[in-house]
Amino acid sequence: MKLPRTALVPGTPSEFSKADFWEDFFKLRKSSFEWYGTYTEIRDIIQRYVKPTDRVLVVGCGNSKMSEEMYDEGFRNITNVDNSQIVIDQMNARKGDRDMMHYYNMDASKMEFYEDAFTVVIDKGTLDAVMSDKSCTETPEKMFSEYFRVLKNGGRYICITLCQDFIVEKILQYFPNNGWLVRVHKLGVFNGSLPVFSFVMTKFPKLPQKILEIAADGSSATRRVENEGQIKEFIRSQQEYAMVLKDIRKKVDPDQSRPPIELFSSSSDQGTSEFPRFVMYVVDRAMARAQRPYAVFIIPKGKETLRAFMNHEARKKVAAQTPYQRVLFVVLHGKHEYGSQAEIQEELNSVVMDFAPPGVEESGQVPYLSLSAEDIETREIRLEGHSAISGPYAVEDFRNNLEPDAWYRQLVIKGEERYVLSEVRLKKGGPKLKRAKCDMVPDNSYLLPGHERPIVAGLFLKYDPDDKFRVLVLGVAGGAMSAFILHHFKNCHVTGIELDPDLVELARTWFGLSRGETRCQIITDDAIKYVTQLCEKVKTTGDDQDLKYDIIIADFGMNTVSGLACPIPQALEIKYLESLQGVMKPEGVLMINLLCFTEEIRARAMYNVRRIFKVVAKTKCRDFHNEILYCFPEKPTFVKRQPQKIGNKRNKKRKSKKSEDDNSVSHCDKIGLGRPNGERDIKANDKTADDHKDLDAMTNADLPIPKAKLPMRLDKYDSDWAMVWRERVSGWNKISNDVDFREFVSSATVEREVDYYK
């Protein structure tokens, strides 16, 4: 049903900028109408930038009570203008004995005041009304010129706005380039679900350089930024945060894993602002009989990688041990310094109520929960050492005390920031390691949640567990994924490339990568050099298919160069991607573990990949930032086929039979590269990941990065592809329920083609 139009509802946004609309509006709306909050709600920003002695001009005053309430608080010299004579008459009749406050019918773009008449101009929603869409550009510029004329040097223009993109663009085009100091505040006011901001521009005769600053909600501290883009990013992040809060204030699906919420600090004495100070996860319990509504769980610093907290399922188990309906998990970032538990709580008090469930009073007290490391898990260090390439490391066995029967083993790199390089589940049995005094061995039949799962799911794109194929793994690390592949895909051959010989030894000794497995060769070498040389070898032998691989997995490098953690930047350069294509069979698949921290870096990476590989599908890892790319030189063809009966075969004991490949020379010797099995007398390649080129070399500067279209769901792109993949992983799940790959098929998308990719 179409609503009848009244003057209170404009037919189009542009009518906001017309005087006739406001004349009709104030005829019908005689009570006060407050744009973007009452004076009480914006008092802090007004009192911060306005002194009682200031000469104040309020533009587009309407019938708001703001000027009257300011006057009553001691701001006596206030002049108000509006282009509606009706509202000016109403306000003059309403002002009572406020003799020093004046109202004039005047257009803010052509005012009659003399130069330097005021020290403050306040605009509460007027710019948003005048510039109601992108086409309204002339009037705002005239208004800005008038503000410059009527303000004295050092005067301030306070603009309270919703910060639509085109309004922010107009402000940042005009004021910094005309010598004004520009500062933007996020106010603690919402217009519906949208946050309200205040731009404060200070007039100077001439600044030697642009001065741009931002201030977070409720903070008196400001932070200097380098360019207008950082102001836009600050505003956009606050707007997105507000939308997230709107969604979170509803009940959260207990089974839904939500992206983390990152909160940054604007205070320079709380560590670097490049990293979030707090990372938050909201978990609602499935049971409705929780005794209390809401609590905050502070994860001890450095313990966020523990299995009790590392994904949504684990956090659900912790939340289930509490009497609370909703638990907000808070991670403390390793790059920041924190005070005592009480000081952390004091710092969080201003934000945690934003995440409270419906029905919780905003002024209420929220309980804080935490556990000591001993409460969370039992951990035993099996081995400590130092690698010349990877740095200090430790092999640690631990048991989550919420799951006392399950033991795990981690390979932990203890650099500036502790991180887990590899992890396996343990089981009883096998030979006891004398130095470990432990009868637990890696369970290679199980693969823990993480980025390795969607990589293994990619094998089912082309193969069933009984098929014969060759895999090249670039970056073996602790070997958990390679061991899992070898365990379940009985006829595949794995060649692993690992730069660090110490990691190879750890993988064999502690993480179940068998030394005597004839289907596995580990080469200690640099992955960049290995692939480049192999590609040249393929060319010189006339495109020898025996040298090529069916599957290539690029999962090497752990760095923070230019916002790219994995792989190393050189792995995404055009020349190297061409080499990867050169050592892959025409119907093969390249899988890349991509971990980017900025959208710009991701766009560059995807741009290069799509220039070499015509079809790129991807899936994200639940609870992790990684996304796995499945890259094809040509569009793959998938024909629906009858599912194989693999269950009986898998359960029968097979007689060992050496294939012709086993009786021939090793693949490593055949191509003349490196030496197999990571022998310790091999000198590690001098070139480490840190020496590779920076990310800027990934793209040709002459080719602009296109704005990619939104990706397409895999089942929409190619229903046969999705069906065959789904059938293969479903067949797998009939024989193994421990690891479910179906979620990666359902969430897969395909990158859309754009002109520059062709």
Disulfide bonds with the S-S distance in Angstrom:
none
